[in-house]
């Protein structure tokens, strides 16, 4: 009997996968790991996308969906959850969750939403198991467990949908409106190569206000009836309260749980350079540089650019780039430390090249219009600031790091000085006053 049950479960799961991950269900955007900035034949700060459909299934998302559906099946929410996840994939496609922070890779928004949802369902199971009754004690309306589990499930899936309203996806003169249509529908009707970028006027945390505007793409009238007025109210209050910038109500237990688990997943998905100590000012500086590259304000490998990439190294001109990063962060009321202190922090985080004395500001020689020019730079690993895809498409740039004269050269000068005749040595070290006295004599 057990073997028969396992075989039936596998057959059902294969049917579910075929329904959720139907072939060519969504064209794939070949987004880089981080924003590329300016590309050839593109508006500065935009990313070229491909209209070609990608039949490949994202394996990470598939595994997350399997785990989520297994948890939903415990309270008979399997079918309704499967349908909502399928609609979520049509809505967000393989768009990223952030520009240069967590889950900024393709399928980032989908993965982040699924990972937070899985955490929410695990938290539900732990709290429901402690209550030990048919009703969920944590619910202020004492809803039945299946309904309350569905609320937890939707809160995790919907908490970051407002980020879609902070994206600009353009097909020639036609812009995608997430409120009007899903991402899949927009790409299906695209007549040219779509172009993606993050809106320049977006503010941290404000996307939580926009999430309810696109929730109708996930919920049907049957889903709303199943939630009821109390369940729907709990869901909207939690989604609106995910970020402080949204000024939402985080006083409900569901909202507090969602905020906590969302931040946990953000930390887990953050790139390595954001987790290295000292993490605050260094992270803010690197984030600002990446954002300026994304918007096209910081050019790379162009004439008089403040950033030059050669091979695996990126030379960032200072203090020009630092001043631009300061101005960028002032918009968020973030203040960087003085330059010398900032350089020390960068050395401690091992993000920049430095000598044995901890000096990281170096001189490079690069070709200029009037001959070679010397610039003061910080040298990063190129991938720490610029995505690999952009590096491959950049025009060539050649610079030479100007090495400091070794101590041996000074010793050689001293030995040459000693080899001179007494007259030559005295004249070489004489001051102007002594020279005048000798001439007068």
C-alpha positions in Angstrom: 0.0 0.0 0.0 2.8 2.4 0.8 4.5 1.8 -2.6 1.2 2.4 -4.4 0.7 5.6 -2.5 4.2 6.8 -3.3 3.7 6.0 -7.0 0.4 7.9 -7.1 2.0 10.9 -5.3 4.8 11.0 -7.9 2.3 10.9 -10.8 0.3 13.7 -9.3 3.5 15.8 -8.8 4.5 15.4 -12.4 1.1 16.6 -13.5 1.5 19.6 -11.2 4.9 20.5 -12.6 3.6 20.3 -16.1 0.8 22.7 -15.2 3.0 25.2 -13.3 6.1 25.1 -15.5 4.3 24.8 -18.8 6.7 25.2 -21.7 7.2 28.7 -23.1 4.9 30.1 -20.4 7.1 33.2 -20.0 9.8 34.7 -22.1 13.1 34.9 -20.2 14.9 38.2 -19.6 18.6 37.7 -19.6 19.2 40.1 -16.8 22.7 40.3 -15.3 23.6 39.5 -11.7 23.6 43.3 -11.2 22.4 46.2 -13.3 24.6 46.7 -16.3 24.5 50.5 -16.6 24.8 51.9 -20.1 24.9 49.5 -23.0 25.5 50.2 -26.7 22.4 51.3 -28.5 20.5 51.6 -25.2 19.3 54.4 -23.0 21.7 54.9 -20.1 20.8 52.7 -17.2 18.7 50.3 -19.2 19.1 46.6 -19.7 18.6 45.0 -23.1 16.3 42.0 -23.0 15.6 39.2 -25.3 12.1 38.5 -26.8 13.1 34.9 -27.4 11.1 32.5 -25.1 13.1 30.4 -22.7 11.6 27.0 -22.1 14.1 26.2 -19.3 12.7 25.7 -15.8 14.3 27.6 -12.9 15.4 24.6 -10.7 15.7 26.7 -7.5 12.1 27.9 -7.9 10.8 24.4 -8.7 12.3 23.0 -5.5 10.8 25.9 -3.5 7.4 25.3 -5.0 7.5 21.6 -4.2 8.2 22.4 -0.6 5.5 25.0 -0.4 2.8 22.8 -1.9 3.7 19.9 0.5 3.1 22.3 3.4 -0.2 23.6 1.9 -1.5 20.0 1.4 -1.6 19.5 5.2 -4.5 21.9 5.3 -6.2 21.2 2.0 -4.8 24.3 0.3 -2.8 22.4 -2.3 -5.0 23.2 -5.4 -5.6 26.8 -4.5 -2.0 27.4 -3.7 -0.8 25.8 -6.9 -3.1 28.1 -9.0 -1.8 31.2 -7.1 1.8 30.3 -7.7 1.2 29.7 -11.4 -0.3 33.2 -11.7 2.6 34.7 -9.7 5.0 33.3 -12.2 3.1 34.9 -15.1 3.0 38.2 -13.2 6.7 38.5 -12.3 8.5 36.2 -14.8 12.2 36.3 -14.2 12.5 39.9 -13.1 15.0 40.7 -10.2 14.0 41.6 -6.7 16.5 44.5 -6.4 18.9 46.5 -8.5 22.1 45.7 -6.6 21.3 44.1 -3.3 19.5 40.8 -2.6 18.1 38.5 -5.3 19.2 40.8 -8.1 19.8 37.9 -10.4 17.2 36.6 -13.0 14.1 35.1 -11.3 15.2 37.0 -8.2 11.7 38.4 -7.3 10.1 35.0 -7.8 12.7 33.2 -5.6 12.6 35.9 -2.9 8.8 35.7 -2.8 8.8 31.9 -2.6 11.6 31.8 0.0 9.7 34.2 2.3 6.5 32.2 1.7 8.3 29.0 2.8 9.5 30.7 6.0 6.0 32.0 6.6 4.4 28.6 6.3 7.0 27.1 8.6 6.3 29.8 11.2 2.5 29.0 10.8 3.1 25.4 11.5 5.1 26.1 14.6 2.5 28.5 16.0 -0.4 26.3 15.0 1.2 23.3 16.6 1.7 25.2 19.9 -2.0 26.3 19.9 -3.2 22.7 19.6 -6.8 23.5 18.5 -8.7 23.7 15.3 -8.7 27.4 15.4 -5.4 29.4 15.2 -4.9 31.2 18.4 -2.6 33.8 16.8 -5.5 35.0 14.6 -7.4 37.8 16.1 -10.5 36.6 14.3 -10.0 32.9 15.3 -10.1 31.8 11.7 -9.9 28.1 10.9 -6.4 26.8 10.2 -6.7 26.3 6.4 -7.8 29.9 6.0 -5.2 31.3 8.3 -2.5 29.2 6.5 -3.7 30.7 3.2 -3.3 34.2 4.6 0.3 33.4 5.7 0.9 31.9 2.3 -0.4 35.0 0.4 1.4 37.4 2.7 4.8 35.9 1.7 4.0 35.8 -2.0 2.6 39.3 -2.2 4.8 41.4 0.1 7.2 42.6 -2.6 4.8 42.8 -5.6 4.9 46.6 -5.4 8.5 46.5 -6.8 6.8 45.9 -10.2 5.5 49.4 -10.0 9.1 50.7 -9.6 10.3 49.1 -12.8 10.3 50.6 -16.3 9.8 47.9 -19.1 9.4 49.4 -22.5 8.6 48.0 -25.9 9.3 50.8 -28.4 6.9 53.5 -27.2 4.7 51.1 -25.1 5.4 50.8 -21.4 4.4 47.9 -19.3 1.7 48.7 -16.7 1.7 46.0 -14.0 -1.7 47.1 -12.8 -3.2 46.5 -16.3 -1.5 43.3 -17.4 1.0 40.6 -16.3 4.6 40.5 -17.4 3.9 37.5 -19.5 1.1 39.2 -21.4 3.2 42.2 -22.0 6.1 40.2 -23.5 3.8 38.1 -25.5 2.5 41.2 -27.3 5.9 42.9 -27.6 6.7 43.9 -31.1 10.4 44.8 -30.4 13.1 44.0 -28.0 11.9 45.1 -24.5 14.2 47.3 -22.4 14.2 47.2 -18.6 15.4 49.6 -16.0 14.6 50.6 -12.4 12.8 53.9 -12.0 15.0 56.8 -10.9 12.4 58.2 -8.5 11.9 55.1 -6.5 12.3 55.4 -2.7 13.4 52.7 -0.2 10.5 50.9 1.3 7.8 52.8 -0.6 7.0 49.8 -2.8 5.0 48.3 0.0 2.3 50.8 -0.7 2.0 49.6 -4.2 1.7 45.9 -3.6 -2.1 45.9 -3.1 -2.4 47.5 -6.6 -1.3 44.3 -8.4 -2.7 41.7 -6.0 -5.7 41.2 -8.2 -3.5 39.3 -10.7 -3.1 36.6 -8.1 -6.5 36.4 -6.4 -9.7 35.3 -8.0 -13.2 36.0 -6.7 -13.2 32.5 -5.2 -9.9 33.2 -3.4 -11.4 36.4 -1.9 -14.5 34.5 -0.8 -12.3 31.8 0.8 -10.3 34.5 2.7 -13.4 36.4 3.8 -13.3 40.1 4.9 -11.2 39.4 8.0 -8.6 37.3 6.1 -8.3 39.9 3.3 -8.0 42.7 5.8 -5.2 40.8 7.7 -3.4 40.2 4.4 -3.5 43.8 3.2 -2.4 45.2 6.6 0.5 42.8 6.7 1.6 43.6 3.1 1.4 47.3 3.7 3.4 47.0 6.9 6.5 45.2 5.5 8.7 48.3 5.3 9.0 51.3 7.6 9.1 53.6 4.6 5.6 52.6 3.7 4.3 53.9 7.1 2.2 50.7 7.3 0.7 49.2 10.4 3.2 46.7 11.8 1.3 46.2 15.0 -0.5 43.0 13.9 1.2 39.7 14.7 1.1 38.7 11.0 2.8 42.0 9.9 5.5 41.6 12.6 6.2 38.0 11.5 6.4 39.0 7.8 8.8 41.9 8.5 11.1 39.6 10.5 11.2 36.7 8.0 11.5 39.1 5.0 14.6 40.6 6.6 16.0 37.2 7.3 15.7 36.3 3.7 17.2 39.6 2.5 20.2 39.0 4.7 20.6 35.4 3.3 20.3 36.7 -0.3 22.7 39.6 0.1 25.9 39.4 -1.8 29.1 38.6 0.1 30.5 42.1 -0.2 27.6 43.4 1.8 28.2 41.0 4.7 31.8 41.7 5.2 32.7 43.9 8.2 32.7 46.8 8.5 29.4 46.5 6.8 27.6 49.8 7.1 29.6 52.6 5.4 31.4 50.3 3.0 28.1 48.7 1.9 26.5 52.1 1.4 29.5 53.4 -0.7 29.6 50.3 -2.9 25.8 50.4 -3.3 26.0 54.0 -4.4 28.7 53.3 -7.0 26.7 50.4 -8.4 23.5 52.5 -8.6 25.4 55.4 -10.3 26.7 52.9 -12.9 23.2 51.5 -13.4 21.8 55.0 -14.0 24.6 55.9 -16.4 25.9 58.8 -14.2 29.2 57.0 -13.8 30.5 56.0 -17.2 32.8 53.1 -17.7 35.7 52.9 -20.2 34.5 56.0 -22.1 36.3 59.3 -22.7 37.2 60.9 -19.4 35.3 58.2 -17.5 35.6 58.0 -13.7 35.9 54.2 -13.9 38.2 52.1 -16.0 38.0 48.3 -16.3 40.9 46.2 -17.5 40.7 42.5 -17.1 39.5 41.6 -13.6 40.4 45.0 -12.1 38.3 48.2 -11.9 40.1 51.5 -11.3 37.7 54.0 -9.6 39.0 57.6 -9.9 39.1 59.5 -6.6 37.9 61.9 -5.3 35.5 62.3 -8.2 33.7 59.0 -7.7 33.6 59.5 -3.9 31.9 62.9 -4.2 29.3 61.5 -6.6 28.6 58.7 -4.1 28.2 61.2 -1.3 25.7 63.3 -3.3 23.8 60.1 -4.1 23.5 59.0 -0.5 22.5 62.5 0.7 19.2 61.8 -1.0 18.7 59.1 1.7 20.2 61.2 4.5 23.2 58.8 4.7 26.5 60.4 5.4 29.8 58.8 4.5 32.9 59.2 6.8 35.8 61.4 5.6 37.8 60.1 2.7 40.8 58.8 4.7 38.5 56.9 7.1 36.5 55.6 4.1 39.7 54.3 2.5 40.7 52.6 5.7 37.3 50.9 5.9 37.6 49.7 2.3 41.0 48.2 3.1 39.7 46.4 6.1 36.9 44.9 4.1 39.5 43.7 1.6 37.5 45.2 -1.3 40.4 47.2 -2.7 44.0 46.6 -3.4 46.5 48.0 -0.8 50.1 47.8 0.0 51.7 46.5 3.1 51.2 49.8 4.9 47.5 49.8 4.1 47.7 52.5 1.5 45.0 51.9 -1.2 45.0 55.1 -3.2 47.2 54.4 -6.2 48.3 56.2 -9.4 47.6 54.9 -12.8 48.8 56.1 -16.2 46.2 56.1 -19.0 46.2 57.6 -22.5 44.7 61.1 -22.9 44.1 63.5 -25.7 47.3 65.3 -24.9 49.4 62.3 -24.1 49.5 60.0 -21.0 47.7 61.2 -17.9 48.1 60.2 -14.3 45.0 59.6 -12.1 44.5 58.7 -8.4 42.3 55.6 -8.1 41.1 52.9 -5.9 41.4 49.4 -7.5 38.6 47.0 -6.9 37.9 43.6 -8.3 35.8 44.4 -11.3 33.0 42.0 -10.4 32.5 43.7 -7.1 31.2 46.8 -8.9 30.2 45.7 -12.4 28.3 42.6 -13.5 30.2 40.1 -15.6 27.9 40.6 -18.6 28.7 44.3 -18.7 32.4 43.7 -18.4 32.3 41.5 -21.5 30.6 44.1 -23.5 32.8 47.1 -22.5 35.2 48.7 -24.9 38.8 48.0 -24.3 40.7 50.2 -21.8 44.4 50.0 -21.0 45.9 51.5 -17.9 49.2 51.0 -16.1 49.5 51.1 -12.3 52.4 53.4 -11.4 54.6 51.5 -8.9 56.4 53.3 -6.2 60.2 53.5 -6.4 61.6 50.7 -4.3 64.0 51.4 -1.5 66.8 49.9 -3.5 66.8 52.8 -5.8 67.4 55.2 -2.9 70.3 53.0 -1.7 71.7 53.0 -5.2 71.6 56.8 -5.3 73.5 56.9 -1.9 76.2 54.6 -3.2 76.5 56.6 -6.4 76.8 59.7 -4.3 79.6 58.2 -2.3 81.5 57.2 -5.4 81.7 60.8 -6.6 84.6 62.9 -6.0 84.6 65.2 -2.9 84.1 68.2 -5.1 81.1 66.6 -7.0 79.6 65.4 -3.8 79.8 68.8 -2.1 78.4 70.6 -5.1 75.5 68.1 -5.4 74.5 68.7 -1.8 75.2 72.4 -1.6 72.4 74.8 -0.9 71.8 77.9 -3.1 73.4 80.1 -0.4 76.7 78.0 -0.4 76.7 78.0 -4.2 76.6 81.8 -4.2 79.4 82.0 -1.7 81.6 79.7 -3.8 80.9 81.7 -7.0 81.8 85.0 -5.2 85.0 83.5 -3.9 
